[in-house]
Amino acid sequence: MSVPTSRSGAERSYPLPHAGPDARFTESLVNSVVVVLVGYGYPRIDAPADRAALETALGAFLYNLLENRT
């Protein structure tokens, strides 16, 4: 499902349709995002609540989690 953006008119690639577990969404992916954020000067993500929030935010960006709900 592609949605046009309002700025450029280009079609969006995200969020992806979500049909269930995705083998690409791993602990390693989250760790890589953490490393990038810290590399840009953001604070380390040590608290479990912060890590859970990051995983939730990544999931919301990557997947259309509401797509299959009625």
mmCIF file of the N, C-alpha and C atoms, coordinates in Angstrom:
data_MODEL
# 
_entry.id   MODEL 
# 
loop_
_atom_site.group_PDB 
_atom_site.id 
_atom_site.type_symbol 
_atom_site.label_atom_id 
_atom_site.label_alt_id 
_atom_site.label_comp_id 
_atom_site.label_asym_id 
_atom_site.label_entity_id 
_atom_site.label_seq_id 
_atom_site.pdbx_PDB_ins_code 
_atom_site.Cartn_x 
_atom_site.Cartn_y 
_atom_site.Cartn_z 
_atom_site.occupancy 
_atom_site.B_iso_or_equiv 
_atom_site.pdbx_formal_charge 
_atom_site.auth_seq_id 
_atom_site.auth_comp_id 
_atom_site.auth_asym_id 
_atom_site.auth_atom_id 
_atom_site.pdbx_PDB_model_num 
ATOM 1   N N  . MET A 1 1  ? 0.833   -1.166  0.000  1.00 0.00 ? 1  MET A N  1 
ATOM 2   C CA . MET A 1 1  ? 0.000   0.000   0.000  1.00 0.00 ? 1  MET A CA 1 
ATOM 3   C C  . MET A 1 1  ? 0.879   1.230   0.000  1.00 0.00 ? 1  MET A C  1 
ATOM 4   N N  . SER A 1 2  ? 0.786   2.069   -0.991 1.00 0.00 ? 2  SER A N  1 
ATOM 5   C CA . SER A 1 2  ? 1.557   3.297   -1.063 1.00 0.00 ? 2  SER A CA 1 
ATOM 6   C C  . SER A 1 2  ? 0.630   4.488   -0.881 1.00 0.00 ? 2  SER A C  1 
ATOM 7   N N  . VAL A 1 3  ? 1.117   5.445   -0.126 1.00 0.00 ? 3  VAL A N  1 
ATOM 8   C CA . VAL A 1 3  ? 0.338   6.651   0.131  1.00 0.00 ? 3  VAL A CA 1 
ATOM 9   C C  . VAL A 1 3  ? 1.146   7.831   -0.365 1.00 0.00 ? 3  VAL A C  1 
ATOM 10  N N  . PRO A 1 4  ? 0.559   8.715   -1.192 1.00 0.00 ? 4  PRO A N  1 
ATOM 11  C CA . PRO A 1 4  ? 1.326   9.869   -1.649 1.00 0.00 ? 4  PRO A CA 1 
ATOM 12  C C  . PRO A 1 4  ? 1.641   10.808  -0.491 1.00 0.00 ? 4  PRO A C  1 
ATOM 13  N N  . THR A 1 5  ? 2.809   11.427  -0.536 1.00 0.00 ? 5  THR A N  1 
ATOM 14  C CA . THR A 1 5  ? 3.168   12.404  0.482  1.00 0.00 ? 5  THR A CA 1 
ATOM 15  C C  . THR A 1 5  ? 2.650   13.760  0.057  1.00 0.00 ? 5  THR A C  1 
ATOM 16  N N  . SER A 1 6  ? 2.484   14.653  1.004  1.00 0.00 ? 6  SER A N  1 
ATOM 17  C CA . SER A 1 6  ? 1.964   15.968  0.675  1.00 0.00 ? 6  SER A CA 1 
ATOM 18  C C  . SER A 1 6  ? 3.051   16.907  0.170  1.00 0.00 ? 6  SER A C  1 
ATOM 19  N N  . ARG A 1 7  ? 4.311   16.690  0.543  1.00 0.00 ? 7  ARG A N  1 
ATOM 20  C CA . ARG A 1 7  ? 5.371   17.597  0.140  1.00 0.00 ? 7  ARG A CA 1 
ATOM 21  C C  . ARG A 1 7  ? 5.827   17.411  -1.293 1.00 0.00 ? 7  ARG A C  1 
ATOM 22  N N  . SER A 1 8  ? 6.204   16.199  -1.646 1.00 0.00 ? 8  SER A N  1 
ATOM 23  C CA . SER A 1 8  ? 6.822   15.990  -2.951 1.00 0.00 ? 8  SER A CA 1 
ATOM 24  C C  . SER A 1 8  ? 5.907   15.300  -3.945 1.00 0.00 ? 8  SER A C  1 
ATOM 25  N N  . GLY A 1 9  ? 4.818   14.719  -3.477 1.00 0.00 ? 9  GLY A N  1 
ATOM 26  C CA . GLY A 1 9  ? 3.942   13.977  -4.366 1.00 0.00 ? 9  GLY A CA 1 
ATOM 27  C C  . GLY A 1 9  ? 4.436   12.569  -4.630 1.00 0.00 ? 9  GLY A C  1 
ATOM 28  N N  . ALA A 1 10 ? 5.625   12.213  -4.120 1.00 0.00 ? 10 ALA A N  1 
ATOM 29  C CA . ALA A 1 10 ? 6.156   10.866  -4.311 1.00 0.00 ? 10 ALA A CA 1 
ATOM 30  C C  . ALA A 1 10 ? 5.385   9.886   -3.437 1.00 0.00 ? 10 ALA A C  1 
ATOM 31  N N  . GLU A 1 11 ? 5.293   8.652   -3.882 1.00 0.00 ? 11 GLU A N  1 
ATOM 32  C CA . GLU A 1 11 ? 4.608   7.640   -3.090 1.00 0.00 ? 11 GLU A CA 1 
ATOM 33  C C  . GLU A 1 11 ? 5.500   7.167   -1.959 1.00 0.00 ? 11 GLU A C  1 
ATOM 34  N N  . ARG A 1 12 ? 4.881   6.933   -0.830 1.00 0.00 ? 12 ARG A N  1 
ATOM 35  C CA . ARG A 1 12 ? 5.605   6.448   0.349  1.00 0.00 ? 12 ARG A CA 1 
ATOM 36  C C  . ARG A 1 12 ? 5.836   4.950   0.245  1.00 0.00 ? 12 ARG A C  1 
ATOM 37  N N  . SER A 1 13 ? 6.932   4.504   0.857  1.00 0.00 ? 13 SER A N  1 
ATOM 38  C CA . SER A 1 13 ? 7.240   3.076   0.939  1.00 0.00 ? 13 SER A CA 1 
ATOM 39  C C  . SER A 1 13 ? 6.816   2.490   2.275  1.00 0.00 ? 13 SER A C  1 
ATOM 40  N N  . TYR A 1 14 ? 6.621   3.356   3.275  1.00 0.00 ? 14 TYR A N  1 
ATOM 41  C CA . TYR A 1 14 ? 6.275   2.928   4.630  1.00 0.00 ? 14 TYR A CA 1 
ATOM 42  C C  . TYR A 1 14 ? 5.001   3.623   5.055  1.00 0.00 ? 14 TYR A C  1 
ATOM 43  N N  . PRO A 1 15 ? 4.206   3.011   5.905  1.00 0.00 ? 15 PRO A N  1 
ATOM 44  C CA . PRO A 1 15 ? 4.377   1.732   6.549  1.00 0.00 ? 15 PRO A CA 1 
ATOM 45  C C  . PRO A 1 15 ? 4.075   0.573   5.614  1.00 0.00 ? 15 PRO A C  1 
ATOM 46  N N  . LEU A 1 16 ? 4.696   -0.557  5.925  1.00 0.00 ? 16 LEU A N  1 
ATOM 47  C CA . LEU A 1 16 ? 4.484   -1.787  5.164  1.00 0.00 ? 16 LEU A CA 1 
ATOM 48  C C  . LEU A 1 16 ? 3.215   -2.482  5.646  1.00 0.00 ? 16 LEU A C  1 
ATOM 49  N N  . PRO A 1 17 ? 2.562   -3.248  4.789  1.00 0.00 ? 17 PRO A N  1 
ATOM 50  C CA . PRO A 1 17 ? 1.450   -4.069  5.282  1.00 0.00 ? 17 PRO A CA 1 
ATOM 51  C C  . PRO A 1 17 ? 1.985   -5.037  6.328  1.00 0.00 ? 17 PRO A C  1 
ATOM 52  N N  . HIS A 1 18 ? 1.211   -5.298  7.334  1.00 0.00 ? 18 HIS A N  1 
ATOM 53  C CA . HIS A 1 18 ? 1.660   -6.176  8.420  1.00 0.00 ? 18 HIS A CA 1 
ATOM 54  C C  . HIS A 1 18 ? 0.789   -7.424  8.446  1.00 0.00 ? 18 HIS A C  1 
ATOM 55  N N  . ALA A 1 19 ? 1.382   -8.540  8.072  1.00 0.00 ? 19 ALA A N  1 
ATOM 56  C CA . ALA A 1 19 ? 0.627   -9.792  8.005  1.00 0.00 ? 19 ALA A CA 1 
ATOM 57  C C  . ALA A 1 19 ? 1.058   -10.783 9.077  1.00 0.00 ? 19 ALA A C  1 
ATOM 58  N N  . GLY A 1 20 ? 1.867   -10.337 10.018 1.00 0.00 ? 20 GLY A N  1 
ATOM 59  C CA . GLY A 1 20 ? 2.329   -11.236 11.065 1.00 0.00 ? 20 GLY A CA 1 
ATOM 60  C C  . GLY A 1 20 ? 3.792   -11.009 11.361 1.00 0.00 ? 20 GLY A C  1 
ATOM 61  N N  . PRO A 1 21 ? 4.411   -11.918 12.087 1.00 0.00 ? 21 PRO A N  1 
ATOM 62  C CA . PRO A 1 21 ? 5.820   -11.742 12.456 1.00 0.00 ? 21 PRO A CA 1 
ATOM 63  C C  . PRO A 1 21 ? 6.718   -11.555 11.233 1.00 0.00 ? 21 PRO A C  1 
ATOM 64  N N  . ASP A 1 22 ? 7.687   -10.669 11.374 1.00 0.00 ? 22 ASP A N  1 
ATOM 65  C CA . ASP A 1 22 ? 8.635   -10.377 10.299 1.00 0.00 ? 22 ASP A CA 1 
ATOM 66  C C  . ASP A 1 22 ? 10.026  -10.738 10.810 1.00 0.00 ? 22 ASP A C  1 
ATOM 67  N N  . ALA A 1 23 ? 10.670  -11.694 10.177 1.00 0.00 ? 23 ALA A N  1 
ATOM 68  C CA . ALA A 1 23 ? 11.985  -12.179 10.608 1.00 0.00 ? 23 ALA A CA 1 
ATOM 69  C C  . ALA A 1 23 ? 13.053  -11.090 10.570 1.00 0.00 ? 23 ALA A C  1 
ATOM 70  N N  . ARG A 1 24 ? 12.803  -10.013 9.838  1.00 0.00 ? 24 ARG A N  1 
ATOM 71  C CA . ARG A 1 24 ? 13.788  -8.922  9.764  1.00 0.00 ? 24 ARG A CA 1 
ATOM 72  C C  . ARG A 1 24 ? 13.763  -8.032  11.003 1.00 0.00 ? 24 ARG A C  1 
ATOM 73  N N  . PHE A 1 25 ? 12.641  -8.021  11.724 1.00 0.00 ? 25 PHE A N  1 
ATOM 74  C CA . PHE A 1 25 ? 12.512  -7.180  12.918 1.00 0.00 ? 25 PHE A CA 1 
ATOM 75  C C  . PHE A 1 25 ? 13.078  -7.944  14.105 1.00 0.00 ? 25 PHE A C  1 
ATOM 76  N N  . THR A 1 26 ? 14.371  -7.781  14.319 1.00 0.00 ? 26 THR A N  1 
ATOM 77  C CA . THR A 1 26 ? 15.100  -8.570  15.311 1.00 0.00 ? 26 THR A CA 1 
ATOM 78  C C  . THR A 1 26 ? 15.724  -7.682  16.378 1.00 0.00 ? 26 THR A C  1 
ATOM 79  N N  . GLU A 1 27 ? 16.240  -8.327  17.395 1.00 0.00 ? 27 GLU A N  1 
ATOM 80  C CA . GLU A 1 27 ? 17.008  -7.639  18.430 1.00 0.00 ? 27 GLU A CA 1 
ATOM 81  C C  . GLU A 1 27 ? 18.208  -6.925  17.797 1.00 0.00 ? 27 GLU A C  1 
ATOM 82  N N  . SER A 1 28 ? 18.805  -7.551  16.801 1.00 0.00 ? 28 SER A N  1 
ATOM 83  C CA . SER A 1 28 ? 19.944  -6.955  16.109 1.00 0.00 ? 28 SER A CA 1 
ATOM 84  C C  . SER A 1 28 ? 19.557  -5.657  15.393 1.00 0.00 ? 28 SER A C  1 
ATOM 85  N N  . LEU A 1 29 ? 18.384  -5.621  14.789 1.00 0.00 ? 29 LEU A N  1 
ATOM 86  C CA . LEU A 1 29 ? 17.916  -4.391  14.134 1.00 0.00 ? 29 LEU A CA 1 
ATOM 87  C C  . LEU A 1 29 ? 17.778  -3.276  15.163 1.00 0.00 ? 29 LEU A C  1 
ATOM 88  N N  . VAL A 1 30 ? 17.142  -3.582  16.277 1.00 0.00 ? 30 VAL A N  1 
ATOM 89  C CA . VAL A 1 30 ? 16.962  -2.576  17.325 1.00 0.00 ? 30 VAL A CA 1 
ATOM 90  C C  . VAL A 1 30 ? 18.321  -2.123  17.852 1.00 0.00 ? 30 VAL A C  1 
ATOM 91  N N  . ASN A 1 31 ? 19.236  -3.058  18.078 1.00 0.00 ? 31 ASN A N  1 
ATOM 92  C CA . ASN A 1 31 ? 20.584  -2.698  18.537 1.00 0.00 ? 31 ASN A CA 1 
ATOM 93  C C  . ASN A 1 31 ? 21.284  -1.792  17.535 1.00 0.00 ? 31 ASN A C  1 
ATOM 94  N N  . SER A 1 32 ? 21.119  -2.050  16.259 1.00 0.00 ? 32 SER A N  1 
ATOM 95  C CA . SER A 1 32 ? 21.740  -1.216  15.229 1.00 0.00 ? 32 SER A CA 1 
ATOM 96  C C  . SER A 1 32 ? 21.188  0.208   15.265 1.00 0.00 ? 32 SER A C  1 
ATOM 97  N N  . VAL A 1 33 ? 19.891  0.332   15.464 1.00 0.00 ? 33 VAL A N  1 
ATOM 98  C CA . VAL A 1 33 ? 19.280  1.663   15.557 1.00 0.00 ? 33 VAL A CA 1 
ATOM 99  C C  . VAL A 1 33 ? 19.816  2.387   16.792 1.00 0.00 ? 33 VAL A C  1 
ATOM 100 N N  . VAL A 1 34 ? 19.951  1.668   17.899 1.00 0.00 ? 34 VAL A N  1 
ATOM 101 C CA . VAL A 1 34 ? 20.512  2.254   19.125 1.00 0.00 ? 34 VAL A CA 1 
ATOM 102 C C  . VAL A 1 34 ? 21.920  2.779   18.854 1.00 0.00 ? 34 VAL A C  1 
ATOM 103 N N  . VAL A 1 35 ? 22.746  1.993   18.179 1.00 0.00 ? 35 VAL A N  1 
ATOM 104 C CA . VAL A 1 35 ? 24.126  2.403   17.877 1.00 0.00 ? 35 VAL A CA 1 
ATOM 105 C C  . VAL A 1 35 ? 24.131  3.673   17.029 1.00 0.00 ? 35 VAL A C  1 
ATOM 106 N N  . VAL A 1 36 ? 23.253  3.747   16.051 1.00 0.00 ? 36 VAL A N  1 
ATOM 107 C CA . VAL A 1 36 ? 23.183  4.947   15.195 1.00 0.00 ? 36 VAL A CA 1 
ATOM 108 C C  . VAL A 1 36 ? 22.769  6.161   16.029 1.00 0.00 ? 36 VAL A C  1 
ATOM 109 N N  . LEU A 1 37 ? 21.744  6.013   16.860 1.00 0.00 ? 37 LEU A N  1 
ATOM 110 C CA . LEU A 1 37 ? 21.299  7.134   17.685 1.00 0.00 ? 37 LEU A CA 1 
ATOM 111 C C  . LEU A 1 37 ? 22.407  7.627   18.602 1.00 0.00 ? 37 LEU A C  1 
ATOM 112 N N  . VAL A 1 38 ? 23.083  6.698   19.284 1.00 0.00 ? 38 VAL A N  1 
ATOM 113 C CA . VAL A 1 38 ? 24.179  7.074   20.178 1.00 0.00 ? 38 VAL A CA 1 
ATOM 114 C C  . VAL A 1 38 ? 25.310  7.725   19.388 1.00 0.00 ? 38 VAL A C  1 
ATOM 115 N N  . GLY A 1 39 ? 25.585  7.223   18.196 1.00 0.00 ? 39 GLY A N  1 
ATOM 116 C CA . GLY A 1 39 ? 26.618  7.806   17.342 1.00 0.00 ? 39 GLY A CA 1 
ATOM 117 C C  . GLY A 1 39 ? 26.324  9.245   16.941 1.00 0.00 ? 39 GLY A C  1 
ATOM 118 N N  . TYR A 1 40 ? 25.053  9.609   16.916 1.00 0.00 ? 40 TYR A N  1 
ATOM 119 C CA . TYR A 1 40 ? 24.650  10.975  16.603 1.00 0.00 ? 40 TYR A CA 1 
ATOM 120 C C  . TYR A 1 40 ? 24.511  11.835  17.855 1.00 0.00 ? 40 TYR A C  1 
ATOM 121 N N  . GLY A 1 41 ? 24.925  11.283  18.992 1.00 0.00 ? 41 GLY A N  1 
ATOM 122 C CA . GLY A 1 41 ? 24.947  12.066  20.220 1.00 0.00 ? 41 GLY A CA 1 
ATOM 123 C C  . GLY A 1 41 ? 23.720  11.947  21.099 1.00 0.00 ? 41 GLY A C  1 
ATOM 124 N N  . TYR A 1 42 ? 22.775  11.086  20.744 1.00 0.00 ? 42 TYR A N  1 
ATOM 125 C CA . TYR A 1 42 ? 21.622  10.872  21.612 1.00 0.00 ? 42 TYR A CA 1 
ATOM 126 C C  . TYR A 1 42 ? 22.041  10.014  22.793 1.00 0.00 ? 42 TYR A C  1 
ATOM 127 N N  . PRO A 1 43 ? 21.320  10.127  23.924 1.00 0.00 ? 43 PRO A N  1 
ATOM 128 C CA . PRO A 1 43 ? 21.694  9.324   25.100 1.00 0.00 ? 43 PRO A CA 1 
ATOM 129 C C  . PRO A 1 43 ? 21.565  7.828   24.834 1.00 0.00 ? 43 PRO A C  1 
ATOM 130 N N  . ARG A 1 44 ? 22.356  7.060   25.577 1.00 0.00 ? 44 ARG A N  1 
ATOM 131 C CA . ARG A 1 44 ? 22.270  5.595   25.487 1.00 0.00 ? 44 ARG A CA 1 
ATOM 132 C C  . ARG A 1 44 ? 20.870  5.145   25.881 1.00 0.00 ? 44 ARG A C  1 
ATOM 133 N N  . ILE A 1 45 ? 20.467  4.018   25.364 1.00 0.00 ? 45 ILE A N  1 
ATOM 134 C CA . ILE A 1 45 ? 19.168  3.452   25.692 1.00 0.00 ? 45 ILE A CA 1 
ATOM 135 C C  . ILE A 1 45 ? 19.424  2.242   26.579 1.00 0.00 ? 45 ILE A C  1 
ATOM 136 N N  . ASP A 1 46 ? 19.391  2.495   27.897 1.00 0.00 ? 46 ASP A N  1 
ATOM 137 C CA . ASP A 1 46 ? 19.685  1.445   28.869 1.00 0.00 ? 46 ASP A CA 1 
ATOM 138 C C  . ASP A 1 46 ? 18.430  0.966   29.598 1.00 0.00 ? 46 ASP A C  1 
ATOM 139 N N  . ALA A 1 47 ? 17.484  1.859   29.817 1.00 0.00 ? 47 ALA A N  1 
ATOM 140 C CA . ALA A 1 47 ? 16.279  1.501   30.578 1.00 0.00 ? 47 ALA A CA 1 
ATOM 141 C C  . ALA A 1 47 ? 15.375  0.612   29.731 1.00 0.00 ? 47 ALA A C  1 
ATOM 142 N N  . PRO A 1 48 ? 14.865  -0.460  30.308 1.00 0.00 ? 48 PRO A N  1 
ATOM 143 C CA . PRO A 1 48 ? 13.949  -1.339  29.558 1.00 0.00 ? 48 PRO A CA 1 
ATOM 144 C C  . PRO A 1 48 ? 12.746  -0.594  28.977 1.00 0.00 ? 48 PRO A C  1 
ATOM 145 N N  . ALA A 1 49 ? 12.231  0.400   29.701 1.00 0.00 ? 49 ALA A N  1 
ATOM 146 C CA . ALA A 1 49 ? 11.083  1.155   29.190 1.00 0.00 ? 49 ALA A CA 1 
ATOM 147 C C  . ALA A 1 49 ? 11.460  1.961   27.942 1.00 0.00 ? 49 ALA A C  1 
ATOM 148 N N  . ASP A 1 50 ? 12.687  2.507   27.912 1.00 0.00 ? 50 ASP A N  1 
ATOM 149 C CA . ASP A 1 50 ? 13.138  3.245   26.727 1.00 0.00 ? 50 ASP A CA 1 
ATOM 150 C C  . ASP A 1 50 ? 13.303  2.306   25.538 1.00 0.00 ? 50 ASP A C  1 
ATOM 151 N N  . ARG A 1 51 ? 13.852  1.129   25.788 1.00 0.00 ? 51 ARG A N  1 
ATOM 152 C CA . ARG A 1 51 ? 14.035  0.146   24.713 1.00 0.00 ? 51 ARG A CA 1 
ATOM 153 C C  . ARG A 1 51 ? 12.681  -0.306  24.168 1.00 0.00 ? 51 ARG A C  1 
ATOM 154 N N  . ALA A 1 52 ? 11.726  -0.542  25.045 1.00 0.00 ? 52 ALA A N  1 
ATOM 155 C CA . ALA A 1 52 ? 10.382  -0.936  24.611 1.00 0.00 ? 52 ALA A CA 1 
ATOM 156 C C  . ALA A 1 52 ? 9.739   0.172   23.790 1.00 0.00 ? 52 ALA A C  1 
ATOM 157 N N  . ALA A 1 53 ? 9.938   1.423   24.203 1.00 0.00 ? 53 ALA A N  1 
ATOM 158 C CA . ALA A 1 53 ? 9.380   2.553   23.455 1.00 0.00 ? 53 ALA A CA 1 
ATOM 159 C C  . ALA A 1 53 ? 10.013  2.654   22.071 1.00 0.00 ? 53 ALA A C  1 
ATOM 160 N N  . LEU A 1 54 ? 11.327  2.406   21.985 1.00 0.00 ? 54 LEU A N  1 
ATOM 161 C CA . LEU A 1 54 ? 11.999  2.422   20.682 1.00 0.00 ? 54 LEU A CA 1 
ATOM 162 C C  . LEU A 1 54 ? 11.454  1.325   19.781 1.00 0.00 ? 54 LEU A C  1 
ATOM 163 N N  . GLU A 1 55 ? 11.297  0.126   20.311 1.00 0.00 ? 55 GLU A N  1 
ATOM 164 C CA . GLU A 1 55 ? 10.743  -0.981  19.517 1.00 0.00 ? 55 GLU A CA 1 
ATOM 165 C C  . GLU A 1 55 ? 9.330   -0.658  19.037 1.00 0.00 ? 55 GLU A C  1 
ATOM 166 N N  . THR A 1 56 ? 8.529   -0.037  19.884 1.00 0.00 ? 56 THR A N  1 
ATOM 167 C CA . THR A 1 56 ? 7.176   0.358   19.509 1.00 0.00 ? 56 THR A CA 1 
ATOM 168 C C  . THR A 1 56 ? 7.203   1.409   18.406 1.00 0.00 ? 56 THR A C  1 
ATOM 169 N N  . ALA A 1 57 ? 8.084   2.387   18.548 1.00 0.00 ? 57 ALA A N  1 
ATOM 170 C CA . ALA A 1 57 ? 8.193   3.439   17.538 1.00 0.00 ? 57 ALA A CA 1 
ATOM 171 C C  . ALA A 1 57 ? 8.658   2.876   16.197 1.00 0.00 ? 57 ALA A C  1 
ATOM 172 N N  . LEU A 1 58 ? 9.633   1.968   16.223 1.00 0.00 ? 58 LEU A N  1 
ATOM 173 C CA . LEU A 1 58 ? 10.093  1.337   14.985 1.00 0.00 ? 58 LEU A CA 1 
ATOM 174 C C  . LEU A 1 58 ? 8.973   0.539   14.335 1.00 0.00 ? 58 LEU A C  1 
ATOM 175 N N  . GLY A 1 59 ? 8.250   -0.211  15.145 1.00 0.00 ? 59 GLY A N  1 
ATOM 176 C CA . GLY A 1 59 ? 7.127   -0.987  14.622 1.00 0.00 ? 59 GLY A CA 1 
ATOM 177 C C  . GLY A 1 59 ? 6.073   -0.101  14.001 1.00 0.00 ? 59 GLY A C  1 
ATOM 178 N N  . ALA A 1 60 ? 5.779   1.032   14.638 1.00 0.00 ? 60 ALA A N  1 
ATOM 179 C CA . ALA A 1 60 ? 4.776   1.960   14.107 1.00 0.00 ? 60 ALA A CA 1 
ATOM 180 C C  . ALA A 1 60 ? 5.234   2.572   12.789 1.00 0.00 ? 60 ALA A C  1 
ATOM 181 N N  . PHE A 1 61 ? 6.531   2.860   12.665 1.00 0.00 ? 61 PHE A N  1 
ATOM 182 C CA . PHE A 1 61 ? 7.050   3.416   11.412 1.00 0.00 ? 61 PHE A CA 1 
ATOM 183 C C  . PHE A 1 61 ? 7.059   2.368   10.308 1.00 0.00 ? 61 PHE A C  1 
ATOM 184 N N  . LEU A 1 62 ? 7.507   1.160   10.641 1.00 0.00 ? 62 LEU A N  1 
ATOM 185 C CA . LEU A 1 62 ? 7.697   0.126   9.627  1.00 0.00 ? 62 LEU A CA 1 
ATOM 186 C C  . LEU A 1 62 ? 6.407   -0.530  9.152  1.00 0.00 ? 62 LEU A C  1 
ATOM 187 N N  . TYR A 1 63 ? 5.467   -0.739  10.059 1.00 0.00 ? 63 TYR A N  1 
ATOM 188 C CA . TYR A 1 63 ? 4.303   -1.565  9.731  1.00 0.00 ? 63 TYR A CA 1 
ATOM 189 C C  . TYR A 1 63 ? 2.987   -0.839  9.961  1.00 0.00 ? 63 TYR A C  1 
ATOM 190 N N  . ASN A 1 64 ? 2.039   -1.120  9.106  1.00 0.00 ? 64 ASN A N  1 
ATOM 191 C CA . ASN A 1 64 ? 0.688   -0.614  9.271  1.00 0.00 ? 64 ASN A CA 1 
ATOM 192 C C  . ASN A 1 64 ? -0.035  -1.579  10.205 1.00 0.00 ? 64 ASN A C  1 
ATOM 193 N N  . LEU A 1 65 ? 0.134   -1.379  11.502 1.00 0.00 ? 65 LEU A N  1 
ATOM 194 C CA . LEU A 1 65 ? -0.382  -2.324  12.490 1.00 0.00 ? 65 LEU A CA 1 
ATOM 195 C C  . LEU A 1 65 ? -1.897  -2.291  12.604 1.00 0.00 ? 65 LEU A C  1 
ATOM 196 N N  . LEU A 1 66 ? -2.537  -1.233  12.149 1.00 0.00 ? 66 LEU A N  1 
ATOM 197 C CA . LEU A 1 66 ? -3.983  -1.125  12.245 1.00 0.00 ? 66 LEU A CA 1 
ATOM 198 C C  . LEU A 1 66 ? -4.690  -1.615  10.987 1.00 0.00 ? 66 LEU A C  1 
ATOM 199 N N  . GLU A 1 67 ? -3.933  -1.994  9.975  1.00 0.00 ? 67 GLU A N  1 
ATOM 200 C CA . GLU A 1 67 ? -4.492  -2.351  8.679  1.00 0.00 ? 67 GLU A CA 1 
ATOM 201 C C  . GLU A 1 67 ? -5.520  -3.477  8.747  1.00 0.00 ? 67 GLU A C  1 
ATOM 202 N N  . ASN A 1 68 ? -5.270  -4.491  9.550  1.00 0.00 ? 68 ASN A N  1 
ATOM 203 C CA . ASN A 1 68 ? -6.137  -5.665  9.572  1.00 0.00 ? 68 ASN A CA 1 
ATOM 204 C C  . ASN A 1 68 ? -7.221  -5.605  10.644 1.00 0.00 ? 68 ASN A C  1 
ATOM 205 N N  . ARG A 1 69 ? -7.299  -4.512  11.391 1.00 0.00 ? 69 ARG A N  1 
ATOM 206 C CA . ARG A 1 69 ? -8.294  -4.389  12.448 1.00 0.00 ? 69 ARG A CA 1 
ATOM 207 C C  . ARG A 1 69 ? -9.594  -3.870  11.870 1.00 0.00 ? 69 ARG A C  1 
ATOM 208 N N  . THR A 1 70 ? -10.705 -4.310  12.453 1.00 0.00 ? 70 THR A N  1 
ATOM 209 C CA . THR A 1 70 ? -12.014 -3.828  12.002 1.00 0.00 ? 70 THR A CA 1 
ATOM 210 C C  . THR A 1 70 ? -12.707 -3.039  13.084 1.00 0.00 ? 70 THR A C  1 
# 
